[in-house]
Amino acid sequence: MKYCIDYRNGGMGNTVLSHILYSCGKVELNLDNFFSETGNSHNIAELNHSELIASHLIEHPDDHVKCIIQLNSDGWNQALQLKMSYTKWYESVPMLDNYTRFFKLNNISDQSDVLWKEYYSNLKDPSWPECSSYQHIRFLPEYIQEEIYQTYQPPDSANGIHTNDRLLEFLTQCYFNVFKIPVTLFPTAFFYPLSKYLRNDVESLKNIICQAFGWEWNQEKSDVFYHNMINQNTRYFHWLDNIKNIYNQTIQFNEQLTNISVWERAVIIAKVCEHFNITPDQLHWNTKGCFLDKNNVTLINNLKEVKHGKTI
């Protein structure tokens, strides 16, 4: 029987495993060259001969592996996990030419009539005829068609996404959904949030490991590994600080210049929607879809319209 630390891709599972094994003397590591150029700890798989492994057990169930620690990327660490996953594993980020490598269009096209009915219900004058499908717009009077075509953007279909504005909307919805997914819990596992690890709060982790395996924990070695880990991942923590700064300025309605990629903009917008308790589809993507392109002004204006019915 193997025992595992369950984690999501980019969630530092191999790093926590390496930390444990090094602290307990189960593996010898030269910390000067152990971490990769991107800061990952994937090499531990070749060096580890213990019964403890790191695995994506939720995605890949295994009857011969028991989850003993469940590592969870909590709060803003979900965004950090994305950054680490894209850099350390995919070595790429979602863009127009590769976004289906990260996310599928799935049932977006199947939802078109549902979204259309909601849009038309909110838009229509009581005198307008009913229209249950976007495909039936051609049967409406011309003056209604003109108003619809100026303001309504149908969902992307299997034909794909062809502009960065549409990619931004798609990714924002994807991240918004990902951030809201409830954690699947293993009943026998110890739940360990990544935030604890990143502030070197390993006492509970140490207790679980020592009780489960009878290993001895060397705190001096643990601290050495932790400080090396922080140094190797400093670039990601700085990245997160920048993302959180744009987010904080936006929710406070303070103007802020931005120079970030489409997927990073989507992460911030998803978090902003979460903060204001709105959904991404409530934003005015059709007329103001350049959110965070060069600054946050357009997004702030739209948020004020959605939340307060006014602009600055």
C-alpha positions in Angstrom: 0.0 0.0 0.0 1.2 3.4 -0.9 0.2 6.6 0.9 -0.1 9.9 -0.9 -0.4 13.7 -0.7 -3.3 14.5 -2.9 -3.0 17.9 -4.8 -4.0 19.6 -8.0 -1.7 20.4 -10.8 0.4 23.4 -9.8 -0.5 23.0 -6.1 3.0 22.2 -4.9 2.4 18.6 -4.0 5.9 17.4 -5.0 7.4 20.3 -3.1 5.6 19.4 0.1 6.5 15.7 -0.4 10.2 16.7 -0.9 10.1 18.9 2.2 8.7 16.0 4.3 11.2 13.4 2.9 14.1 15.7 3.4 13.1 16.8 6.9 12.7 13.1 7.9 15.9 11.9 6.4 14.2 9.7 3.8 16.0 11.3 0.9 19.3 13.2 0.5 19.0 16.4 -1.6 21.5 18.9 -2.8 19.2 22.0 -2.5 21.6 24.0 -4.6 20.5 22.1 -7.7 17.4 20.1 -6.7 14.8 22.6 -7.9 14.3 23.0 -11.7 14.8 26.3 -13.5 11.0 26.9 -13.1 11.2 26.0 -9.4 9.5 22.7 -9.5 10.3 19.6 -7.5 9.4 16.9 -10.0 12.8 15.2 -9.6 11.6 13.8 -6.3 9.8 11.1 -8.2 13.1 9.5 -9.2 14.7 9.9 -5.8 11.9 8.8 -3.6 11.9 5.2 -2.4 9.5 5.6 0.5 5.8 4.6 0.8 4.7 8.2 0.6 4.1 9.8 -2.8 2.4 12.9 -4.3 -0.5 12.2 -6.6 -3.6 13.7 -8.3 -5.7 11.0 -6.6 -9.1 12.7 -7.3 -8.4 12.8 -11.0 -6.7 9.4 -11.0 -8.2 7.1 -8.3 -6.1 4.1 -7.3 -7.3 1.4 -5.0 -3.7 0.7 -4.0 -3.0 4.3 -2.8 -4.5 5.8 0.3 -4.7 9.6 0.7 -3.1 10.6 4.0 -2.7 14.4 3.4 -5.0 16.5 1.2 -3.2 19.7 0.1 -5.6 22.4 -0.9 -4.9 25.7 -2.7 -7.0 28.0 -0.6 -8.1 31.6 -1.4 -5.7 33.5 -3.7 -3.5 30.4 -3.8 -5.9 29.1 -6.4 -4.5 31.8 -8.7 -1.0 31.0 -7.6 -1.7 27.4 -8.5 -2.7 28.4 -12.0 0.5 30.4 -12.5 2.7 27.5 -11.2 0.8 25.0 -13.3 1.2 27.0 -16.5 4.9 27.7 -15.9 6.1 24.5 -14.2 4.0 21.9 -16.1 2.4 23.2 -19.2 5.2 25.7 -20.0 2.6 27.8 -21.7 -0.5 29.8 -20.9 -4.0 30.0 -22.5 -4.0 31.9 -25.8 -6.1 32.0 -28.9 -4.1 29.2 -30.6 -4.0 26.8 -27.6 -6.8 27.5 -25.1 -8.4 24.1 -25.7 -5.3 22.6 -24.2 -6.4 24.0 -20.9 -10.2 24.3 -21.2 -12.9 22.9 -23.5 -15.8 24.8 -24.9 -18.0 21.9 -23.5 -21.6 22.9 -23.4 -21.3 26.6 -24.1 -23.1 26.3 -27.4 -25.8 24.1 -25.8 -26.5 27.0 -23.4 -27.1 29.5 -26.2 -30.9 29.4 -26.1 -31.0 29.7 -22.3 -28.7 32.7 -22.4 -30.7 34.2 -25.3 -34.1 33.9 -23.5 -32.6 35.6 -20.4 -31.2 38.4 -22.6 -34.3 38.9 -24.6 -36.6 38.9 -21.6 -34.6 41.7 -20.0 -34.4 43.7 -23.2 -37.9 43.4 -24.8 -40.6 45.9 -24.6 -44.0 44.5 -23.6 -45.2 45.1 -27.2 -42.4 43.0 -28.8 -43.3 39.5 -30.0 -41.9 36.4 -28.3 -38.6 35.0 -29.6 -37.5 31.7 -28.0 -34.2 31.2 -29.9 -31.4 33.3 -31.2 -31.9 31.6 -34.5 -35.4 33.1 -34.8 -34.2 36.7 -34.7 -34.7 37.0 -38.5 -38.5 36.7 -37.9 -38.5 39.8 -35.7 -39.2 43.4 -37.0 -36.2 45.0 -38.5 -35.9 47.8 -35.8 -35.8 45.1 -33.1 -33.2 43.1 -35.0 -31.0 46.2 -35.3 -31.1 46.8 -31.5 -30.2 43.1 -30.8 -27.3 43.0 -33.3 -25.8 46.1 -31.7 -25.9 44.7 -28.2 -26.0 40.9 -28.2 -23.0 38.5 -28.6 -24.0 34.9 -29.0 -21.9 32.3 -27.1 -19.0 30.7 -28.8 -19.8 27.5 -30.6 -17.7 24.5 -31.6 -16.2 26.7 -34.3 -14.0 28.2 -31.6 -12.9 31.5 -30.2 -11.2 33.9 -32.6 -10.6 37.2 -30.7 -8.9 38.0 -27.5 -12.0 39.8 -26.2 -14.0 36.6 -26.6 -11.1 34.6 -25.1 -11.1 36.9 -22.1 -14.8 36.4 -21.5 -14.5 32.6 -21.9 -11.5 32.3 -19.5 -13.1 34.6 -17.0 -16.1 32.3 -16.8 -13.8 29.2 -16.6 -11.8 30.6 -13.7 -15.0 31.9 -12.0 -16.3 28.3 -12.1 -13.0 26.8 -11.0 -12.7 29.1 -8.0 -16.2 28.1 -6.9 -15.8 24.3 -7.2 -16.2 22.8 -3.7 -13.2 20.7 -2.4 -13.6 16.9 -2.7 -12.6 15.6 0.7 -11.1 12.2 1.4 -12.6 11.1 4.8 -9.4 9.5 6.0 -7.0 12.4 5.0 -5.7 15.3 6.9 -6.8 18.6 5.2 -3.8 20.9 4.8 -4.2 24.4 3.2 -1.4 25.6 1.1 -1.5 29.0 2.9 -0.2 27.2 6.0 2.7 25.7 4.2 3.7 29.0 2.6 4.0 30.6 6.0 6.1 27.7 7.3 3.3 26.4 9.6 4.3 22.7 9.4 3.6 21.6 13.0 0.4 19.8 12.1 2.0 18.3 9.0 4.9 17.1 11.1 2.6 15.4 13.6 0.6 13.6 11.0 3.7 12.2 9.3 5.4 11.2 12.5 2.3 9.5 13.8 1.6 7.7 10.5 5.1 6.4 9.7 7.0 6.7 13.0 9.5 9.0 11.2 11.6 11.6 13.1 11.3 15.2 11.9 14.5 17.4 11.9 13.3 21.0 12.3 16.6 22.5 11.2 16.5 20.6 7.9 12.8 21.6 7.5 13.7 25.3 7.9 16.5 25.0 5.4 14.3 23.4 2.8 11.5 25.9 3.4 13.8 28.9 2.9 15.2 27.3 -0.3 11.7 26.7 -1.5 10.7 30.3 -0.9 13.8 31.6 -2.8 13.1 29.3 -5.7 9.4 30.5 -6.0 9.9 34.2 -5.2 9.0 35.1 -8.8 5.5 33.5 -8.4 4.9 35.3 -5.1 5.8 38.6 -6.7 3.5 37.8 -9.6 0.6 37.1 -7.2 1.3 40.4 -5.4 1.0 42.3 -8.7 -2.3 40.5 -9.6 -3.7 41.2 -6.1 -2.7 44.9 -6.3 -4.7 45.3 -9.6 -7.6 43.5 -8.0 -7.5 45.6 -4.8 -7.3 48.9 -6.8 -10.2 47.7 -8.9 -12.6 46.7 -6.1 -11.8 50.1 -4.4 -12.6 51.8 -7.7 -9.1 53.3 -8.0 -7.6 53.8 -11.4 -4.6 51.5 -12.2 -2.5 50.9 -15.3 -2.2 47.3 -16.4 0.2 45.4 -18.5 -0.8 41.8 -18.2 -1.8 38.9 -20.5 -5.4 37.8 -21.3 -5.5 34.9 -18.9 -4.2 37.1 -16.0 -6.9 39.7 -16.8 -9.4 36.8 -16.7 -8.2 35.7 -13.2 -8.6 39.2 -11.8 -12.1 39.8 -13.3 -13.2 36.4 -12.0 -12.0 37.4 -8.5 -13.6 40.8 -8.8 -17.0 39.2 -9.8 -16.6 36.9 -6.8 -16.0 39.9 -4.5 -19.1 41.8 -5.7 -21.2 38.7 -5.7 -22.0 38.9 -9.4 -21.4 36.5 -12.3 -19.2 37.2 -15.3 -22.2 37.2 -17.6 -23.6 40.3 -15.9 -20.7 42.4 -17.2 -21.2 44.2 -20.5 -18.8 42.2 -22.6 -20.3 43.2 -25.9 -19.7 46.9 -25.6 -16.9 47.1 -23.1 -15.0 43.9 -23.5 -11.5 45.5 -23.3 -11.5 45.0 -19.5 -8.0 45.5 -18.0 -6.4 45.9 -21.5 -4.3 48.9 -20.6 -6.0 50.0 -17.3 -8.9 49.1 -15.1 -11.1 52.1 -15.9 -13.6 50.4 -18.2 -14.0 47.5 -15.7 -14.6 50.0 -12.9 -17.2 51.9 -14.9 -19.0 48.6 -15.8 -19.0 47.4 -12.2 -20.6 50.7 -11.1 -23.2 50.3 -13.7 -23.9 46.7 -12.6 -23.9 47.4 -8.9 -25.1 51.0 -8.6 -26.7 51.9 -12.0 -24.3 54.8 -12.6 -20.9 55.6 -14.2 -18.2 57.9 -13.1 
